């Protein structure tokens, strides 16, 4: 770094020297675990890339890629947008920079900006598989246009371009086919996803996985290793039911519509008590005894990849078949009220809730829910760490 600093004193507009100093700072940041040094690296690389005519094309490409990668690592995607726009302006005939920009806009939820770039890219490069899968992804999640979404995602995947063989696109393409009623194409894309190594199985389609863990759709309480904790909560199920019903009866009760557009029809809401391993303090004030039980159940209260929540579903509700995001948790449902006529299918087996007891399943497997009863169904959902995880794995897994 000192040698390049000496060069920079003699040639203050040397982009290569600035870039190399940035790389040295990045390496130091890694060894010293210093965000401050990483930010210095980003600052000087940014200065290098803004030198315009002083920067040869190949060096500009290398700086731009490295700079955006470091900004993304720091979570500074918003600050990276001007860098990507500069890259698109400088290299208008290179689709790579538009690809980066598309992902950045989608990550930030700037869907309209992403749409404009996607449409422009597809006009310029109609065979761009990367743009096709992302445009289909946008059409499905934002526009709910399943027919067009399926066409674009399928066409994009069929190109096998870099970035197209991604579990997210296979998952949402299969989901789009399901909602269109095309079971044959749905099954085919899930089969291909398993073959490509994107899914653990055609039924177990979680995308954040620890591959060595035992997977089965239904579990007994004994198999989880948490039977004692679950039985303690079951013994107090009337207290839990009372707190759930009392919270539901409040005028401003805090129950919210499920947020993943999984509902086909009906009314399905949830009341979060724990999320990503952290207590939801405001809601726990309305269910203090239930939260006290959860707090003592460490496999649930510490589960960063899960939730604990009341789930309420009115008669006539149907939830599309779907899978959870991770195989690192096991999910338990405590039946509290209105369970007759409500059914859940996990894998190929359908069961009903039991008032006052838990049913236990792995929600990384495909599951589907119907409520054909006459009363509002209330259950407590408790996610627990998969029993085969080590303490180190639990500590190092990212929250979901």
Secondary structure, DSSP 8 states (H G I E B T S, - for coil): -HHHHHHHHH-TT-HHHHHHHHHHHHHHHHHHT-HHHHHHHHHHHHHHHTTGGGS-HHHHHHHHHHHHHHHHHTT-HHHHHHHHHHHHHHTTT-HHHHHHHHHHHHHTT-HHHHHHHHHHHHHH-TT-HHHHHHHHHHIIIII--HHHHHHHHHHHHHHT-TT-S-HHHHHHHHHHHHHTT-HHHHHHHHHHHHHTTSSSSSSB--SB--TTS---SEE-HHHHT-HHHHHHHHHTHHHHHHHHHHHHHSTT---EE-SSS-EEES-EEEEEEEETTEE-HHHHTTSHHHHHHHHH-HHHHT-TT-EEEEEEE-TT-EEEEE--SBSSEEEEEEEEE--TTEEEEETTEEEE--BTSEEEE-TTB-EEEEE-SSS-EEEEEEEEE-TT--HHHHHHS---
